[in-house]
Amino acid sequence: MSEAAESAARHVLVVANETVCGESLIDALRARGAGAHVTVLSPVNPPRQGYVVYEDSRRASAGRRLDRTLKRLRNAGIAADGFVVEGDAADAVRDALHQLEPAPTEIIVSTHPVQRSGWMRRNVVDRIKAVAGGRIPVEHVVVEQSAGDEANVLVVANETVVGDALLQRIRERTQRSPSSFLIISPQSDPRQSPHPDAERRLRRALAALRSEGIDAHGQVTHPDPYTATLQVIADERVDEVLVSTFPGQRSGWLRRDLVERLRKDAGVPVEHVVVEPEAAAAAS
């Protein structure tokens, strides 16, 4: 088979989400040749812990990244389409191998480096190789984060989540560089499954941010903010943590030394913003 015919026969299945716009992934696809067809799967995994609020924003964010990548590929002369899928990446690949026509001839899995990749910590690449079963080659492409990439900022707040000082700090962060925000609100009472007060505050904060075009989603989580934060960091990519508390002795989190413990153990920069109780009460 000639090189042109071989390229035309290629159907490359790409599995990526946050790295879907990565330059090393784009380069790997360009190397397949202009005749190859590319289908991009962008799985959106829900968090394994916590009650999700505005979960549609995760899908919308994945869709925007996918759209940017498809535009870049097409501008490079690469025939490409793609779609966002819910759930586990390996399950999405299994479905795609049965449903896509023509069937994919190879798979590229794109992740962040292991220290920043939730997929690598969950063995997604190996599980996709198991789904392929040796019948289809699977290549793993590592995408390094560049200065212009969107930052994932984890915000940890409960009673202060609607405080203007916190919301203003989030606005300032978006002005420095592209950013998306996951706000977690540790539940007030672990003995109860409904958490109406935490959910109400979180929805109000998210609504305010989203009305300004800020990419924000959130969830009510484990009651211990330290545990909840580390669970999220283990589950997905987090570039920065922003912790919001009341001042001094008014804050149970500060009395438990939350900020310094996270600075020691989170592995990413941790910023602290103080919201006065009166301001939080007025906002609520």
C-alpha positions as CSV (number, residue, x, y, z in Angstrom):
1,M,0.0,0.0,0.0
2,S,1.3,3.4,-0.9
3,E,2.0,6.0,1.8
4,A,-0.9,8.1,0.6
5,A,-3.3,5.1,0.6
6,E,-2.1,4.0,4.0
7,S,-2.7,7.5,5.4
8,A,-6.2,7.6,3.9
9,A,-7.1,4.2,5.5
10,R,-6.2,5.4,9.0
11,H,-8.9,6.2,11.4
12,V,-7.4,7.5,14.6
13,L,-9.4,7.5,17.8
14,V,-8.2,10.2,20.2
15,V,-9.2,10.0,23.9
16,A,-8.5,13.3,25.7
17,N,-10.3,15.9,27.8
18,E,-8.2,18.6,29.4
19,T,-5.3,17.9,27.1
20,V,-7.4,17.9,24.0
21,C,-5.8,21.2,22.8
22,G,-2.3,20.2,23.7
23,E,0.4,20.9,21.1
24,S,2.1,17.5,21.4
25,L,-1.2,15.8,20.7
26,I,-1.7,18.0,17.6
27,D,1.9,17.2,16.5
28,A,1.2,13.4,16.9
29,L,-1.9,13.7,14.7
30,R,-0.1,15.8,12.1
31,A,2.5,13.0,11.9
32,R,-0.3,10.5,10.8
33,G,-0.6,12.4,7.5
34,A,-3.2,14.6,5.9
35,G,-5.3,11.7,4.7
36,A,-5.9,10.2,8.1
37,H,-9.3,10.7,9.7
38,V,-9.5,11.6,13.4
39,T,-12.3,11.1,15.9
40,V,-11.8,12.8,19.2
41,L,-13.6,11.5,22.3
42,S,-13.7,13.9,25.2
43,P,-15.0,12.0,28.3
44,V,-16.4,14.0,31.2
45,N,-15.9,12.0,34.4
46,P,-18.1,13.0,37.4
47,P,-16.2,13.3,40.7
48,R,-16.2,10.2,42.7
49,Q,-17.1,12.1,45.9
50,G,-19.7,14.6,46.7
51,Y,-23.0,15.9,45.4
52,V,-22.5,17.7,42.1
53,V,-24.1,21.1,41.5
54,Y,-24.3,22.5,37.9
55,E,-22.7,19.3,36.5
56,D,-23.7,20.5,33.0
57,S,-20.8,23.0,33.2
58,R,-18.3,20.2,33.1
59,R,-19.7,19.0,29.9
60,A,-19.8,22.6,28.5
61,S,-16.2,23.1,29.3
62,A,-15.2,19.9,27.6
63,G,-17.2,20.9,24.6
64,R,-15.4,24.2,24.3
65,R,-12.0,22.5,24.4
66,L,-13.1,20.0,21.9
67,D,-14.4,22.7,19.5
68,R,-11.1,24.6,19.7
69,T,-9.1,21.4,18.9
70,L,-11.3,20.4,16.0
71,K,-10.8,23.9,14.5
72,R,-7.0,23.6,14.9
73,L,-7.0,20.1,13.3
74,R,-9.1,21.2,10.4
75,N,-6.9,24.3,9.9
76,A,-3.9,21.9,9.7
77,G,-5.6,19.9,6.9
78,I,-6.6,17.0,9.2
79,A,-10.1,15.6,8.8
80,A,-11.5,15.5,12.3
81,D,-14.8,15.2,14.2
82,G,-15.5,14.4,17.8
83,F,-17.9,14.4,20.6
84,V,-18.2,14.7,24.4
85,V,-19.2,11.6,26.3
86,E,-20.2,11.1,29.9
87,G,-18.6,8.6,32.2
88,D,-15.5,6.4,32.2
89,A,-12.9,6.8,29.4
90,A,-12.3,3.1,28.9
91,D,-16.1,2.4,28.6
92,A,-16.3,5.2,26.1
93,V,-13.5,3.6,24.0
94,R,-15.3,0.2,24.2
95,D,-18.5,1.8,22.8
96,A,-16.6,3.7,20.1
97,L,-14.9,0.6,18.8
98,H,-18.2,-1.1,18.4
99,Q,-20.1,1.9,16.9
100,L,-17.8,4.0,14.8
101,E,-17.7,3.5,11.0
102,P,-15.2,2.9,9.7
103,A,-13.7,1.2,12.7
104,P,-10.7,2.9,14.3
105,T,-7.3,1.5,13.2
106,E,-5.4,3.0,16.2
107,I,-5.9,4.8,19.5
108,I,-4.1,7.8,21.0
109,V,-4.7,8.5,24.7
110,S,-3.6,12.0,25.7
111,T,-2.9,12.8,29.4
112,H,-1.0,15.3,31.5
113,P,2.2,14.1,33.1
114,V,1.6,11.5,35.8
115,Q,2.0,14.0,38.7
116,R,-0.9,16.1,37.3
117,S,-3.0,13.5,35.7
118,G,-6.1,11.9,37.4
119,W,-6.3,9.5,34.5
120,M,-2.8,8.2,35.1
121,R,-3.5,7.8,38.8
122,R,-6.6,5.8,37.8
123,N,-4.8,3.6,35.3
124,V,-6.9,4.8,32.4
125,V,-4.2,4.2,29.8
126,D,-3.7,0.6,30.8
127,R,-7.5,0.0,31.0
128,I,-7.9,1.4,27.4
129,K,-5.1,-0.9,26.2
130,A,-7.0,-3.8,27.8
131,V,-10.2,-2.7,25.9
132,A,-8.2,-2.7,22.7
133,G,-7.0,-6.2,23.5
134,G,-3.9,-6.0,21.4
135,R,-6.0,-5.8,18.2
136,I,-5.5,-2.0,17.8
137,P,-2.3,-0.2,18.7
138,V,-2.6,2.3,21.6
139,E,-0.2,5.2,21.9
140,H,0.1,7.4,25.0
141,V,0.9,11.0,24.4
142,V,1.9,13.2,27.4
143,V,0.9,16.9,27.1
144,E,2.8,19.4,29.2
145,Q,0.9,22.4,30.4
146,S,2.0,25.7,28.7
147,A,1.8,29.2,30.0
148,G,-1.3,30.0,27.9
149,D,-3.3,27.0,29.0
150,E,-6.4,27.3,31.1
151,A,-5.7,26.9,34.9
152,N,-7.9,24.6,37.0
153,V,-8.5,26.4,40.3
154,L,-10.0,24.5,43.3
155,V,-11.9,26.8,45.6
156,V,-12.6,25.5,49.1
157,A,-15.4,27.4,51.0
158,N,-18.6,26.8,52.9
159,E,-20.2,29.6,54.8
160,T,-18.0,32.1,53.1
161,V,-18.7,30.9,49.5
162,V,-21.0,33.9,48.8
163,G,-18.7,36.4,50.4
164,D,-17.7,39.3,48.1
165,A,-14.0,39.0,49.0
166,L,-13.9,35.5,47.6
167,L,-16.0,36.2,44.5
168,Q,-13.8,39.2,43.8
169,R,-10.6,37.1,44.2
170,I,-12.0,34.7,41.6
171,R,-12.8,37.5,39.2
172,E,-9.2,38.8,39.6
173,R,-7.9,35.3,38.9
174,T,-9.8,35.1,35.6
175,Q,-8.3,38.5,34.5
176,R,-4.7,37.2,35.0
177,S,-5.1,34.2,32.6
178,P,-7.8,31.7,31.4
179,S,-9.1,29.8,34.4
180,S,-11.9,27.4,35.4
181,F,-13.1,26.9,38.9
182,L,-14.3,23.9,40.9
183,I,-15.9,25.1,44.2
184,I,-16.2,22.5,46.9
185,S,-18.3,23.2,50.0
186,P,-17.7,20.6,52.8
187,Q,-21.0,19.5,54.2
188,S,-22.0,20.9,57.6
189,D,-23.4,17.7,59.1
190,P,-22.0,14.4,57.9
191,R,-24.9,12.5,59.6
192,Q,-27.4,13.9,57.1
193,S,-27.5,13.4,53.3
194,P,-29.4,16.6,52.4
195,H,-27.4,19.7,52.9
196,P,-29.8,22.5,51.8
197,D,-27.9,25.4,53.3
198,A,-24.5,24.4,51.7
199,E,-26.2,23.7,48.4
200,R,-28.1,27.0,48.5
201,R,-25.0,29.1,49.1
202,L,-23.1,27.2,46.5
203,R,-25.7,27.6,43.8
204,R,-25.9,31.3,44.6
205,A,-22.1,31.7,44.2
206,L,-22.1,29.7,41.0
207,A,-25.0,31.6,39.5
208,A,-23.2,34.9,40.2
209,L,-20.0,33.7,38.6
210,R,-21.6,32.1,35.6
211,S,-23.7,35.2,34.9
212,E,-20.3,37.0,34.3
213,G,-19.1,34.3,31.9
214,I,-16.8,32.6,34.5
215,D,-16.4,28.9,34.0
216,A,-17.4,27.5,37.4
217,H,-18.9,24.4,38.8
218,G,-19.2,22.9,42.2
219,Q,-20.2,20.2,44.7
220,V,-21.0,19.6,48.3
221,T,-18.3,17.3,49.7
222,H,-16.8,15.4,52.6
223,P,-17.2,17.4,55.8
224,D,-13.5,17.6,56.5
225,P,-12.1,20.3,54.2
226,Y,-8.6,18.8,54.3
227,T,-9.8,15.4,53.2
228,A,-12.2,16.8,50.6
229,T,-9.4,18.9,49.0
230,L,-7.0,16.0,48.8
231,Q,-9.7,13.8,47.3
232,V,-10.3,16.3,44.5
233,I,-6.6,16.6,43.9
234,A,-6.3,12.9,43.6
235,D,-9.3,12.7,41.3
236,E,-8.5,15.4,38.7
237,R,-6.0,18.0,37.7
238,V,-5.7,20.9,40.1
239,D,-3.2,23.8,39.4
240,E,-4.0,26.0,42.4
241,V,-6.1,25.9,45.6
242,L,-8.0,28.9,47.0
243,V,-9.2,28.5,50.6
244,S,-11.8,30.9,51.9
245,T,-12.4,31.2,55.7
246,F,-13.6,33.6,58.4
247,P,-10.8,35.5,60.2
248,G,-8.8,34.2,63.0
249,Q,-10.5,32.4,65.9
250,R,-13.9,32.8,64.1
251,S,-12.8,30.1,61.7
252,G,-12.8,26.4,62.8
253,W,-10.8,25.7,59.7
254,L,-8.0,28.0,60.8
255,R,-8.1,26.6,64.3
256,R,-7.3,23.3,62.7
257,D,-4.5,24.8,60.7
258,L,-6.1,23.9,57.4
259,V,-4.3,26.4,55.2
260,E,-0.8,25.4,56.3
261,R,-1.6,21.7,56.2
262,L,-2.7,22.1,52.6
263,R,0.3,24.1,51.7
264,K,2.4,21.3,53.0
265,D,0.5,18.4,51.4
266,A,-1.5,19.6,48.4
267,G,1.5,19.8,46.0
268,V,0.2,23.0,44.3
269,P,0.1,26.7,45.4
270,V,-2.5,27.4,48.1
271,E,-3.9,30.9,48.6
272,H,-6.0,32.1,51.5
273,V,-8.7,34.7,51.4
274,V,-10.6,36.0,54.4
275,V,-14.3,36.8,54.4
276,E,-15.7,38.8,57.3
277,P,-18.7,37.1,59.0
278,E,-20.9,40.2,58.5
279,A,-20.2,40.3,54.8
280,A,-21.0,36.6,54.4
281,A,-24.2,37.0,56.4
282,A,-25.3,39.9,54.3
283,A,-24.5,38.1,51.0
284,S,-26.5,35.0,52.2
